[in-house]
Amino acid sequence: MQIGFVGLGRMGGNMVHRILRDSDHEVVAYDPGAEAVKAAVGVGANAAESLEDLVSKLDKPRAVWLMVPSGPITQQSVEQLIELMDEGDLIIDGGNSKWTDSKAHADAAGARGIEFVDVGTSGGVWGLEVGYCMMVGGTDAAVERLSPILDVLAPPDGWSHMGTHGSGHYVKMVHNGIEYGLLQAYGEGFEILHASEYDLDLHEISRVWLQGSVIRSWLLELAERAFDQDGTDLQHIKGYVDDSGEGRWTVFDAIDKDVPAPVLTLSLLARFNSRQDESYSAKVIAALRNQFGGHAVKSE
């Protein structure tokens, strides 16, 4: 199968590498960064200089996979591809787009007779070797057409057709919301251990927990790796935690559906707290405690 690939960053570049390493599929690759394109060519891809060039180098019916940041860049890329492509072609969004955006993109593409598939993709930088877990939304025909590529990118039984347009990104959204909660639980647990009166080796604790414990997981394996690399104090890492949107969308959707999701919600709010050098609300609380109870305050 021939496929165009747009976006050759940490995920996209490795996905192109896996396709070309593990199959006979052909990839035409484009990225605004020349070095990223050069790396893709180095593993066997054909280079494109623009979206127009990429589309021109694909045989009909074409298939183009987007692996670019969600939001305006994805929106612009989809709009350009709809103008460049023809009836019967296929656009795939494998990024972390909001599911409602994917539904709108499918409608816009469909109006021109172009198929659209949304693929929620999980696996990070490890996907090149172990494969990517993929949650797929779209019509049966479009997903069947894409299946040879999905079979290469995923480990055995590692992808599934979730439903119609937007469902792949919807499931990935909730997947990432759950991830927020899991990460927060590990973070809080290890902080308690770190604050203990005992001189605890967190690398050793994470290692032993991996041996049959009920909380063993791949994330715990990564915690063991992090403690091994940076020590118990994680001295080379600043405690600033970003979010890429899916956690917020999960919480908003839970609110819209009257679904109580306190763990996921608080894990999102904890990330906001990590970005403050000092909490103003904590200042207010300290000031009030001083006012009503005479409790001591610490001066700057």
VEXMAR-243692 format. One line per 8 residues: number of its first residue (from 1); for each residue x, z, y of C-alpha. Coordinates in pm, 1 decimal. Example, Ala and Ser with C-alpha at 12.3 -4.5 7.8 and 13.67 -1.06 7.14 Angstrom:
<recs>
1	1230.0 780.0 -450.0; 1367.0 714.0 -106.0;
</recs>
This chain:
<recs>
1	0.0 0.0 0.0; 112.8 -67.2 355.7; 50.7 196.6 623.1; 142.4 245.6 987.1; 263.1 589.6 1090.2; 248.3 715.0 1449.9; 425.0 1042.5 1530.9; 752.6 1119.7 1355.6;
9	810.0 1484.6 1441.5; 879.4 1768.2 1198.3; 567.9 1693.9 995.5; 526.1 1319.3 1048.8; 888.9 1233.0 989.0; 896.3 1425.9 662.0; 568.7 1268.0 549.9; 713.5 920.2 603.1;
17	1023.8 1027.5 411.0; 815.9 1157.1 119.0; 605.3 839.5 103.0; 911.0 614.5 95.9; 1113.2 835.8 -137.8; 842.2 889.3 -395.7; 651.6 558.4 -400.0; 665.7 184.7 -345.6;
25	438.4 200.0 -39.5; 555.1 33.6 281.8; 561.4 221.4 613.3; 574.5 78.7 964.6; 673.7 368.1 1191.1; 642.3 433.9 1563.7; 733.1 726.2 1787.7; 818.1 738.8 2160.4;
33	1147.4 900.9 2063.0; 1410.3 647.1 1957.8; 1596.9 899.0 1742.0; 1281.6 977.3 1543.4; 1226.9 607.3 1474.1; 1592.7 569.1 1377.5; 1557.2 854.2 1126.4; 1247.9 689.4 974.5;
41	1431.0 357.7 945.0; 1711.3 546.3 773.6; 1478.3 641.3 488.4; 1332.6 291.0 456.6; 1062.5 250.7 721.6; 1013.3 -59.7 933.3; 1040.8 18.5 1304.4; 778.3 -53.6 1568.0;
49	842.4 -40.7 1942.5; 485.3 38.3 2048.2; 133.4 77.3 1911.4; 76.3 -291.6 1980.0; 391.2 -381.3 1786.5; 294.9 -151.2 1500.3; -52.2 -302.9 1463.8; 92.9 -656.1 1476.4;
57	326.4 -577.1 1186.1; 49.7 -456.7 954.3; -144.3 -684.0 720.6; -525.6 -676.8 737.5; -710.7 -464.0 658.0; -477.0 -226.2 838.6; -435.1 149.2 801.3; -269.3 362.5 1071.5;
65	-198.5 733.9 1028.1; -168.5 947.0 1345.0; 48.6 1258.6 1329.5; 52.8 1353.8 1697.7; -45.6 1667.1 1896.2; -418.0 1737.8 1920.9; -599.7 1682.8 2248.1; -516.8 1416.8 2508.2;
73	-239.3 1246.1 2308.1; -461.1 1204.4 2003.2; -751.1 1091.8 2223.1; -538.6 827.6 2394.8; -389.2 708.2 2066.4; -729.5 670.2 1900.1; -870.4 484.8 2200.6; -575.1 244.3 2205.8;
81	-594.3 180.2 1833.5; -967.5 108.3 1851.2; -891.1 -162.0 2108.1; -603.2 -304.6 1904.7; -754.9 -296.8 1557.0; -1028.0 -502.8 1391.8; -1337.7 -451.3 1182.7; -1244.3 -320.3 839.4;
89	-929.6 -142.8 959.7; -871.4 230.3 909.8; -751.7 506.2 1145.0; -636.7 838.4 997.3; -585.0 1152.6 1204.9; -363.8 1393.1 1011.7; -296.1 1629.5 1302.0; -469.7 1952.0 1399.7;
97	-752.3 1796.9 1598.7; -1072.7 1986.4 1666.9; -1339.2 1880.0 1418.3; -1587.6 1789.9 1689.7; -1328.9 1552.9 1839.9; -1287.1 1389.9 1500.1; -1661.0 1333.8 1471.7; -1657.2 1166.2 1813.5;
105	-1356.5 953.3 1716.2; -1532.7 845.1 1398.5; -1839.3 740.0 1598.9; -1627.5 544.5 1849.1; -1431.9 371.2 1574.3; -1745.3 304.4 1371.6; -1906.4 125.8 1664.7; -1631.1 -133.1 1627.5;
113	-1655.7 -146.8 1248.3; -1335.0 57.4 1206.2; -1320.9 338.5 950.4; -1196.3 684.2 1050.3; -1063.9 959.1 823.8; -964.7 1309.3 935.1; -704.9 1486.2 722.7; -635.8 1855.0 775.1;
121	-274.5 1887.3 667.5; -96.3 2207.6 565.6; 256.5 2248.7 438.1; 482.2 2262.8 740.2; 847.3 2175.9 705.2; 834.4 2252.3 331.8; 596.1 1965.1 260.4; 872.8 1711.7 206.1;
129	978.5 1887.1 -113.1; 666.6 2065.6 -239.1; 397.0 1836.2 -98.8; 115.7 1883.1 151.4; -222.6 2044.6 98.6; -473.5 1802.5 250.2; -838.8 1846.6 335.7; -1003.1 1508.4 388.6;
137	-1314.0 1404.1 580.8; -1468.5 1056.8 589.0; -1676.0 809.5 391.2; -1627.5 775.5 17.4; -1500.4 419.5 56.7; -1245.9 505.3 325.5; -1112.4 807.7 137.6; -1085.8 606.1 -183.8;
145	-889.8 341.7 2.1; -651.3 603.9 138.7; -611.6 787.4 -193.5; -283.9 614.2 -299.5; -113.8 762.5 8.0; -278.7 1102.9 -38.2; -164.7 1110.0 -401.0; 197.3 1071.9 -289.8;
153	185.4 1320.1 -3.7; 9.5 1597.1 -196.4; 127.9 1792.1 -499.7; -85.9 1743.7 -813.8; -448.4 1831.8 -728.5; -331.9 1906.2 -374.0; -591.5 1706.0 -179.5; -968.8 1696.1 -183.8;
161	-1250.7 1509.1 -11.3; -1440.1 1776.1 186.0; -1730.0 1563.9 310.6; -1823.1 1338.7 598.4; -1639.6 1285.1 929.2; -1491.2 1601.7 1079.5; -1515.9 1807.7 761.7; -1145.3 1780.1 684.7;
169	-1046.0 1919.6 1021.4; -1323.6 2179.5 1005.3; -1190.9 2318.9 676.9; -834.3 2311.2 814.9; -954.0 2502.5 1121.6; -1089.6 2785.5 908.4; -776.4 2768.3 690.3; -567.7 2837.7 1000.1;
177	-802.4 3113.3 1112.6; -744.0 3286.5 778.4; -371.0 3230.6 824.1; -388.5 3424.7 1153.2; -539.1 3723.2 971.3; -284.1 3714.7 688.3; 8.0 3691.7 927.5; -125.1 3979.9 1135.3;
185	-166.5 4200.4 827.3; 190.9 4138.2 714.4; 319.1 4188.9 1068.7; 142.1 4523.3 1112.5; 242.7 4647.0 767.6; 609.0 4572.1 820.5; 596.6 4729.6 1167.7; 471.6 5055.7 1015.1;
193	754.5 5042.7 761.3; 1004.5 4964.9 1038.3; 886.2 5269.6 1235.9; 906.4 5500.4 933.4; 1121.4 5814.1 919.0; 1292.6 5651.5 620.9; 1578.4 5404.1 648.0; 1389.9 5125.7 471.8;
201	1529.5 4786.2 373.2; 1246.4 4546.7 456.6; 1418.1 4259.4 279.5; 1429.2 4463.0 -40.6; 1067.9 4575.5 2.2; 946.4 4217.2 48.8; 1152.4 4114.8 -256.1; 1007.6 4381.5 -482.5;
209	652.1 4317.3 -358.8; 690.4 3960.9 -484.2; 731.6 4087.8 -839.9; 370.8 4115.8 -959.1; 228.3 4294.5 -653.6; -131.0 4219.5 -551.9; -8.7 4118.3 -204.1; 251.5 3869.3 -323.1;
217	218.5 3529.1 -160.7; 413.9 3236.8 -19.7; 401.0 3404.5 322.0; 564.6 3711.1 170.4; 833.2 3485.7 23.4; 895.4 3359.1 374.9; 910.5 3718.1 503.9; 1180.2 3794.8 247.1;
225	1368.1 3486.8 363.5; 1336.5 3586.7 730.0; 1462.0 3942.5 667.1; 1750.5 3803.0 465.5; 1848.5 3569.6 748.9; 1793.0 3797.9 1049.4; 1801.7 4151.7 912.1; 1544.1 4428.9 923.7;
233	1535.1 4424.8 1305.3; 1483.5 4044.3 1320.3; 1729.7 4063.4 1605.5; 1738.6 3692.0 1681.5; 1360.8 3656.9 1718.6; 1152.9 3740.6 2025.7; 810.2 3888.1 1956.1; 617.2 3608.1 2126.6;
241	349.1 3442.1 1914.8; 187.4 3116.0 2027.1; -136.1 2965.0 1897.3; -213.8 2597.4 1853.3; -590.4 2616.9 1893.2; -738.6 2644.6 1545.7; -765.2 3023.9 1556.3; -963.0 3006.8 1880.5;
249	-1190.0 2733.9 1744.0; -1253.6 2938.4 1429.4; -1353.8 3243.3 1633.2; -1575.4 3036.2 1865.5; -1746.5 2876.7 1565.1; -1801.9 3217.4 1404.2; -1965.5 3337.0 1727.2; -2183.5 3024.3 1744.4;
257	-2298.6 3085.4 1386.1; -2344.0 3464.3 1423.6; -2082.1 3522.1 1153.7; -1894.8 3851.9 1196.5; -1520.8 3780.2 1180.8; -1348.7 4089.4 1323.9; -1017.6 4046.2 1141.7; -972.1 3685.4 1248.6;
265	-1081.4 3764.8 1604.3; -847.4 4061.3 1645.9; -556.4 3868.0 1495.6; -607.2 3604.4 1765.1; -623.5 3868.3 2039.6; -304.1 4028.1 1905.6; -123.1 3701.5 1972.2; -226.6 3719.9 2336.4;
273	-85.1 4072.2 2352.8; 249.7 3945.0 2223.1; 290.2 3725.8 2531.7; 282.8 4009.6 2782.7; 608.6 4162.6 2898.0; 397.3 4457.2 2997.9; 24.9 4512.8 2955.0; -162.1 4568.5 3281.2;
281	-455.7 4718.8 3090.3; -214.6 4973.5 2942.3; -107.0 5059.8 3297.4; -471.2 5119.7 3394.6; -527.4 5338.6 3088.1; -212.8 5541.1 3160.9; -321.6 5586.1 3523.3; -669.7 5702.2 3422.8;
289	-531.4 5949.0 3165.8; -310.1 6088.9 3439.0; -604.6 6116.4 3677.0; -852.6 6290.3 3450.2; -617.0 6492.2 3230.4; -291.8 6519.9 3414.6; -118.4 6335.4 3131.3; 235.6 6230.5 3212.9;
297	307.2 5868.5 3303.3; 633.2 5680.1 3270.8; 764.8 5527.7 3590.8; 922.3 5182.8 3611.0;
</recs>
